[in-house]
């Protein structure tokens, strides 16, 4: 008999972890709703025709494909088996687990566009799956919390995303963070400037790894991808331009002959101005011309959020996508959104000890169980606690009090109501504070007030 084990890159979450995760979910959900986003859910798996080709070649390779049900190999021929894994995949798999929430959202918008109120603002909190190599902060199954607006090209949406992030993260205790922003049009302009027109996707994939592998290895990768030495040399200002005193002016000078690059700079400057007009104090935003985000569907602003002084990758990313619904036959619906990585946020909060202490408490009051009479009496008390808004339970078995108190202590239950013969005869119940050991007597109404 084999021992049970977890699939690599996945995790169980016990009650203590789930209480903390729920705190994160609830905090994010409240902020999403405060900014006018509505809830949405989509299926865990989609047709591969929906998913493939939306994330670039690297993303396609990280999709979890599902084998067709039944005898999936029944109609395979020798030619199919020898054709390579890509053609073979389409023969044996028609569906895949969702890689993110954005592409399924675009599919939903296209299928329901006749009934949606545009602009449509939605949030979505669900798990996604990626066949990545597991490591710290990187899992194969993880939750994303997305907020997107589609049906408008207004840069107000980008500015509001900046405010939304400054609303959510401090509520979670993450005060030291940086919202890095770039614009894909600028990267397209850079590709044109170095003589690599049409290669901006390849350029972005390489540049996006800069903070992970460094300049030299990025240059090596560009050489491997057939970028000329002349193009690589022309790219050199990219690695220093962000650190200047006025990066927008420096970039505007460098990209003076690129119409699309200048448009990207204009858009970012407008976002900066709107953030200021919206009254955000001490905005933690930074222009980063090397920020590329490898996903191929971004066309405008791109975002990435880093928690500073923590050795974990980005905790949030997103951007503007003008052509995503066009892949489903409905062009012209622009959208912009962000995705918060709950698992990385959880790891950041654990490392920095940011979870509120009382988040480990699920049950607030436990009723003791001495004997049949006390049990019967306790049954009448238990609903009153819950009706008063308290999380309450009664110990189910009549055992020694020490065992019951040990149970309450291990579950971090702060209060225990003791019901014995004296309590039943007088109606004065005993409330024990598990932290201090102090006890007080009172009616159930008085004890409820004491706990609250």
Secondary structure, 3 states (H helix, E strand, C coil): CCCCCCCCCCCCCCHHHHHHHHHHHHHHHHHHHHCCCEECCCCCEEEHHHHCCCCHHHHHHCCCEECCCCCCCCCCCHHHHHCCHHHHHHHHCCEEECCCCHHHHHHHHHHHCCCCCCCEEEEEEEEEECCCCCECCECCEEEEEEEEEECCCCCHHHHHHHHHHHHHHHHCCCCCEEEEEEEHHHHHHHHHHCCCCCCHHHHHHHHCCHHHHHHHHHHHHHHHCCCCHHHHHHHHHHHCHHHCCCHHHHHHHHCCCCHHHHHHHHHHHHHHHHHHHCCCCCCCEEECCCCCCCCCCCCCEEEEEEECCCCCCCCEEEEEECCCHHHHCCCCCCEEEEEEEHHHHHHHHHHCCCCCHHHHCCCCEEECCCCHHHHHHHHHHHHHHHHCCCCEEECCCCCCHHHHHHHHHHCCCCEEEECCHHHHHHCCEEEEECCCCCEEEECHHHHHHHHC
